């Protein structure tokens, strides 16, 4: 409240404690209705983030090729984590396109590796705030993908910005001369192009990008380009929902996840679609094939109506109106609908053909566990991440094959991620302890309590085989 008692909104704070100030305060006295002042807050969120991105990109460009060391660290703490990652992606995209033409990809690669090594040392500092550490971890995850992509481009001898190995990446195109501040950043994938949405995301975790997620992003962005829906399908724990959420974050979209079951009827689905259309958000419907077949037939007609309305939005316009179940509603072009499924599970229905053709399918099978583990270990400060990640994945593979089959045993992606986060916490609290000892302790502490007695003996024998000569005390943090 101001001195005269009027309420004003000056910024926003994420659940991680990061704060972002608005360029201009939103005065509630000017818009007393809740939908009006919330609309003003949403507008200021987008404008303020776009303005911060402009400043971050200009500062990064001013740093030039010597934008390393403390200069880079200081820059990364001046802006919100979301803006830092965006500016880093813009900087990389521009550098790679210039390097492809000039045949200097090795220089780009060396710079990324130098920054990565510096950040890996930084995340182990005890005096880092939680938001700072998360920003560094996200940067490491993003820079590792940039390093791998740059290395692949160098190895295949890319000599044109139209080479497929480059155009199927998410390329962040910055247009400083664009009049509309909101349209200065465009994300391009193959022949599809999207303006960044500037939805504030806070300091959320970043998904490790593997060749599987790259193919998923390519399929989903092509679906959006054609005004269709996306359908990642495959077994549990392969990253279907997380990939949709991460793609939404990369495009600056608001993503809502709905867990579907038999209780969903066509009225509930219709209400959800109306809300998503009017705010231009993405809806991700988990376990979509658990909905009854009779309801899915009606949902197909609802989706046809929405997709036709998206295609009828005039060129150059951001929104339009259409009739949906007897009412005229607004539809914003950023709307997206995605469904995830586990085909073949008990209690799942087959999608009707008229619904199936509205979604571009992409198979999500076994992710690259070793690559995910390597990147996560590296972001937690492990310097020997490559070797340790492969040993860990091998241990989990052997355990799933040789230990007894119990319902509560889990050696999938979720279990791997839990152990890696625990290993990072142990690494920071146990200075001076060897990295392999820290990882063994994390794997042992997270798994042994749930094993049967015979399986405990076998699990410890597998650890001894994979880490020969490594003695692990009961407590390493005392």
N, C-alpha and C positions, 0 to 999 in steps of 0.2 A: 504494500500500500504506500502511496505517496503521502506527502505532508498534509494535503487537503483531503485525505481519506479515500482517494480514488484508487482502484486496483489496476495494476499494470503487469504485463508479462514481459520480462526482460531477457529470458533465455530458457534453456532446457538443461536438465541434468540426467545422465544415464544411470542405470542401476549400478554401474561400476564406479560411479562417483565423478565421471568426466562431465565438465560443464561447457556449454557453448552459448555465448551471448548473441542476442539478435542484433542486427544492424539498426533496427528501429523497434522500440517497445510497442507492444500491442495494448492499447487502452480499452478497458472493458466498458468505459462510459460511452465510447464511440460505437460499440457493437454489443449492446446488453444481452441480446439473445445468444444462447450457448452455441448454436450452430454458426453464428456470425463470427464470434470472437475465436472459436476453435478454427474456423476457416482462415482467419487472420494469422493465428499461430502457425498453421500449416504453411501458409504462404511465406511467412518470415523464416521458418525453418529452411525452406528450399532456397530462398534468396540469400540467407546468411551463409549457408553451406557453399553455395555457388561463389559467393564473394570470397570466402576463405580459400576455396580451391584456386581462384584466380591469383591470390596472394602467394599461395604455396608454390604454384607452378612458376610464377615469376621469380620467386626466391631461389628455386632449384635451378632454373635456367641461368640466373645470375651467377650461381656457383660454378658453372662450367664443368670442365673435365676434372677439376681439382676438388669437386664437391665430395670430400671424404673426411674421415676422422671426426674430430670434435665439431667441425662445421656441420657435418651431416647429422650428428647426434643432437646438436642444438636446434637445428631445423626441425627435426622429428618431434621435438617437445614443444614447439611453438604452436602447433595446430592439432585439432582432434585426430585420433587414430584413423578414422575413416578418410579424412582429407589427406593425411600423410600417405596412406596406401594408394589412393587415387593419383596423387601427384607423382609418386614413385612409378606407377604403371604408365602414366603419360610420358614421363621422362624416358622410361625404358623403350616404349613403343617408338618414340621419336628417334632415340639413339640407334635402335636396331635397323629402322628403315634407312637411316643415313649410312650405317655401317654396311648394309647389304649392297648399297650402290657403290660405296668406296672400298669394299672388300676389307673392312677393318673390324670384323666381328670379334677377333681375338682381343682387341682393346676393350670392347664392351664386357667381354667375359672376365677379363682380369679385374676390372673395376667392381663388378658384382661380387667376385670372390673376396676382394679386399674388404668390402662393406660387410659381407657375411661373417668373415672371421672376427671383425671388430664387434659386431652385434652378439656373436656367440660368447665372447668374453664379457660383454656388458650384462647379459641376463643373469650371470652368476653373482653379481654384486648384491651385498646384503642390504644396502641403503636405498635400493630402488623401491619406489612406490608401486602398488599393485597395477595401476593403470599404465605406468611406464613400462613395467615388465611385459604386460600384455601387448602393448604397442610394438615392442621389440620382437616378441614371439611371432606376432602377425607379420611383421616385416620380414623376418627370417623365412617364414613359410612362403610368402610371396616371392622373395628374392631367390629362393631355391628353385622355384618353378621357372623364374626368368633365367636363371643360370642354365638349367637343363634345356630349356627351349633355345637359348642362344647357342649352346653347345651342339644341339642337333642341327641347327641351321648352318653352323660352321662345318660340321662333319659331312652334310649332304652337299655342301658347296653352293648354297643358295646365292644367286646372283641377280635376282629380280624381286621386287616387292610384290609381285603377283605369283610367286612360287607357292604351291599348295601348303608346304610346310610352314609358311608364314601366315597365309590368309586364313587358315582354319583356327588360328589363335584368337583370343579376345584382344583386339587392338584398340587402344585408347587414343582417339584422335582429338587433339586440342586445336580449336579454331579461335584464336584470340580476336580476330576481326569481326566475328559474328555479333550482330547488334543485340540479340537477345542473350542475356547472361546465362539463362537456363539451357541454351542450345550450344554453348561453346564446347561442351564435352560430349562426344558421340562414341559409342562402343560398336565396333564392327567385327563381325564374324562371317567369313566367306562373303556372300553377297548381301547379307542382312546388316542393317544399321539401326541403332537405337540411341535416343537421347538419354543421358543419365537422369534418373528420377529424383536424386537429392533427398531421399528418405533418410532421416537420421537413424543410425544403427547402433550407436554407442561403441563400446570396445568388445565386440563379439569375437568368438573364436573363428579362425579361418580354416577352411577345409584344405587338406593337402591335395593338390592337383596331380592326378596320375593320368596315364593315357586313357583309362576308362572314363574318368570324369571329363576329359577333353572331348571324347566322342559323344558323351551325354550332352555336354554344352552345345556342341555343333548341331545335334539333332533337335534339341529343345529350341534353340534360337531360330532354326529354319522353320520349325512349327509356328513360332510366334510371327515370323516374317510372312507366313502364308495365312495368318489369322486362324490357326488351328490350335488344338491343345496338345500337350505332351504326355507320354505314357511310359515312364521308366518301370520296367518289371524285372523281377528276379527274386532270389532267395532273401531271407531276412539278413540284415547286417551288411549289405553291399553298398549302402550309401545312396539309396534312391531318394528318400526325402531330403537328406542333407545336401545332395547335389542340387535339387530344386531350390532349396533355401539359399544356398551359396550363390547360385546363378542370380537369384533375385537380389542378393546383397551386392553382387558385382555390377548389376544394372541399376542399383539404387531404387529398388521396388519394395513395397510393403507386402510381405508374404504371410498368409494365414494358413495354418495347417489344421485340417479337420480329420479326426479319426472316425472312419465310417463303420457302421454296423447295421444290423437288421432294423433298428429303430428309425433309421432315416427314411422318410417318405418324400413324395414329390413336392409337397408343400414346404417342407423344411429345406429341401434343395433349392426350391424357387426363391425362398427368402434369402438364402445365402448368396445366390447368383445376383439378386437385385442389389444387395449391399456391395458386392465386389465390383459390379458394373459401375455403380455410381461414384465409387471412390477410385476406380482404376487400379485396384489391388490384384495380387495373385492369390488364387486359391489352390492349395495342394491337398487332395483328398486321398488320405492313406487307406490302404486296404479297400479300395473302391469296389472290388468284386464281392464284398460281403453284403452289399445292398441287394435287396430282393430283385429278382429279374423283372417283376411287374413295374417296379419303381424305375429301374434303369431304362425301360422303354420310353417312359415319359421324360426322363432326364435327357434322352437323345433328342427329343423334339425341342426341349428348352435350349440345349447347346446349339442346335441348328439355327434357332432364332437369334441367339447371341452372336454366333460367328458370322451370320449374314449381316447383322447390324454393324459389326466391326469392319467388314469389307465395304460397307456403304458410307463409312465416314469420309467426307470430302477430303481430297488431297490438300495438305497444308493445315487442316483443322485437327484439333486435339480431342474433340468430343462431338457427340451428336445425340439424338434421341431416337427411341424406337418403342414399339408396343410389345410388352412382355406380359403375358397372361392377363390381357385386358387393361393394362395400365401403361401410360406413357412414362418411360423412365430415361434418365441420362445414362449414356455409356461413354467411358473414357478409353482412348485407344491403348492405354497401358494395361488394360485388363488381360489377365492370363489365367488359364485353367489347366491344372496338371493332375493326373491320377497315378497312383502307384499301386502295384498289385504283386501278390505272391501266387502265381498260377499253380494249380495242381494241389493246393492245400485243401484239407477237409473243410466243408462248409463254404467254399468259394463258388461263385456262379460264373459262367462264361458270359462275356459281354455280348449283347446283341450286335449284329452286323452293322445296323444303322448308327450305333454309338461308337463302335470300334473304328470306323473310317474317319471319325472326327478327331482322332488323336494320333500323333506320330509316335510309334513305339520305339523304344531303345532298350536293348537287353543289358541288364546290370548283373553280371555274374560275379566271379571271384576278383576282388580288388587286389592290387599289388601291395600285399601286407608289408613286405620288406621296405618298399619305397616310403609308405606311410610312416612306418616305425622310424626309418632313418631321418626323415624330415622332422618328425616330432622330437626325437632325441636331440637333434641338432638345435632345434629351437629352445630346448631346455638346457642347453649349454654343454652337451656331450661332444667332445672333439673327435672321438673314435666311433661316431654314430654309424658309419657304414658297416663295420665289422660286427658291432654289437647288435644292430637291427637284424642282420641275417642269422645270427646265433639265436636270437629271441624267437624269430619266426620259425626256425627249424625246431626249437624246443616245443613250441605250441603245436606244430604239425605232428611231431613224434608223440606228444602227449595225447592228442586226439585219436591217434591210431593205436597206441599201445596200452593206455590206461583203460580201466573198465568203463563201460558206457552207463553213465548216470544222468538223470534228467536235469540235475542242477549244475553239471559241469558246462563250462562255456570257454571255448578257445577261439572265438570269433573276433570280429573287429572291435566290438564294444569292450571285450575283455582286454584286448591289446591296448586300446586307448587308455583304459583305467590304469593299467600297469605303467604306461609311459608317463602319465601325469604324476603318479606316485613316485616314480624314479626321479622326475624333475624336482619334486619337493624334497626328497632325500638328498639329492645332489646339492641343493642350496643350503640345507641344514647340516650337512656332514662334510665340511671343508677338509681337504687333504686326503679323503678316502678315494681309492681307485674307482674308475668309472664302472669296470666290470663287476666289482663287489657291490656297488650301489644298485646296479640293474638286477643282479641276482637276489639281493635283499628284497627289492620291490616285487619280483616275480614270486619269490618264496612266501612273502607275507600276504600277498593277495590270493594265492592259490592253495597253500597247504591247509589252512583252516577248513576248507570245504571238501578235502579229499578223504577217501577211506584210507585205513591204515596201510593196506597193501599198496595202494596207489601213491602214498607219500614216499614209500621206500623207492618205488620205481621212478618217481618224479625227481627225487634227489640224485638218483643214479644218472638220469639223463642230464641233469645240470653238471655233474662231475665229468661226464663225457664231453660235453660241449665247452666247458670252461675248465680244462685240466690244470691242476695245481693251484687253483684259486680257493683260498680258505676264507670263509665268510663267518665272522663272529656273530653271536646271537644279537648283539646290539652294536651298531656302528656309529650311532649319533650321540654317544655319551663321552 
